[in-house]
Amino acid sequence: MTAVRRVPTQPIEGQKPGTSGLRKKTRVFMTPGYLENYAEATLQAVGVKGATLILGGDGRFFNDKAAQILLKMAAAHGAARVVVGRGALLSTPAASALIRARRAQGGFIMSASHNPGGLDADFGLKFNMANGGPAPESVTDAIFALTKKLSEYLILEAPDVDLARLGESRLGEMVVEVVDPVECWRETVAPLFDFEAIRALFASGFQMRFDAMHAVTGPYAKAILEGDLGAPAGTVINGEPSPDFGGGHPDPNPVWAKPLMDEMYGPAAPDFGAASDGDGDRNMIVGRSCYVSPSDSLAVLAANAPLAPGYAEGLAGVARSMPTSRAADRVAAARGMNFFETPTGWKFFGNLLDAGKVTLCGEESAGTGSDHVREKDGLWAVLLWLNILAARRQSVAEILQAHWREFGRDYYTRHDYEALDSAFAEGLMNDLCAALPSLPGKSFAGLAVEKADEFAYRDPVDGSLTERQGIRIYFAGDARAVLRLSGTGTEGATLRIYLERFEPDPARHAQDPQEALADLAAAVEALTHLRASSGREGPDVRT
Ligand code: G16
């Protein structure tokens, strides 16, 4: 027997979605009524009567239980069908692909992305729209407003659904369809690449290591790399998704993917290394003794994409988030493509992709993607790199150096100060904003400020204005510092400082980025006194 139950609930403060949905400590999400309150607000805001929805997550702790709650609430709200990845698993790009392929009204993605998982770590939930992309701010604002005034939520009283078995079952009137989590995504990306050329590359002895970081991409990477492309078994490591990501931090960067970095910089390094994050949308690319920064990776992909069949006719344009380095701008200018600078957050690319203004997008936070879905896609980026390597038959380092020779090099680093007191961090940003008009002409640690502003974005498609998206300070010598508060943390505030400088001279391309940017870091400290006032000796993470 099934019946819709109306459960009284108190409005919950603080359920404001950040850069990509709501992220909180797992224990907070598990508090009775907490997940339900946010889900109720979402279901009411988007309206799901008669709708087809997609559901899946990155397999982190509470993923399975949250899936059952979301299914029963979707049924209580009159959804007609929910398509779920087996085991309630779906990578974020796979969820995006499924929403599009099934013409669904949208989908729930259960993930806190690259944040650690487990009872004492993080959980997250976001809703993606019919185009497959994250909900725009108009929708997340409406969800937030509802969370603050709900007095009840609706849920179907019914036994749990068996999500381990493929096929259809019913939850009240609603059909639950369990599908293979890999298949739809694989069918979406396969036609974009020259699999024959990549197979030939592997057959020639080319070696690769893909670190799935115990997160969701393991099954995807095994199916496509070791299955379709014939890479030897063992190419994919840490390939079994685990609820706490093997106790690790599934963030593909040189700090958290250190074992892979050590292998790639060691004596027996394979030709190519890559990693992906908790929910499979981020990527790290590394050659033999050659780390490729996400900003450089976007620029290299933009310059070489036409080597892959899916992009053979060229790109309409490229977009990058504001703190991402300006390397991609140079490719767009040289190739006569559209170019856009957007606020941080993949949702800002959606309109540009839907309108056909850009084909490729990327962010410094290790996200790259194209118009095949409306999310960044970690394995897609890896496949495009493989396609380029197969076509050019050069090493990653050779490709990167040739790129810098042609376009110049944008030295780049990001310094993160994590878990700062929120009031302190906001105060620092407010003070800096107030001082912006007075900065041009002044020097800090010997570097003169030329221009300073706070980034605001007017969407060229729908005209909406998004303000307060980070501070940009341009210094003499084609250098830039950006400061912004993270929208994905779950503890205090994280202040990110992005530093970059353009170097056109190939004779000066071999410096270490930290050294090349040390004077810029000193200028930012002289301007903000961050270390002195926070009592920190330096950033917690430098990437
Ligand atoms: C999310 C968004 C990304 C964005 C990143 C920024 O990444 O999807 O588009 O670049 O947040 O993070 P922060 O605000 O901490 O700098 P993900 O991979 O966590 O979904």
Boltz pocket constraint, residues with backbone or C-beta under 6 A from the ligand:
constraints:
  - pocket:
      binder: B
      contacts: [[A, 19], [A, 20], [A, 112], [A, 113], [A, 114], [A, 281], [A, 282], [A, 321], [A, 344], [A, 345], [A, 346], [A, 347], [A, 363], [A, 365], [A, 367], [A, 485], [A, 486], [A, 487], [A, 488], [A, 489], [A, 496]]
      max_distance: 6.0
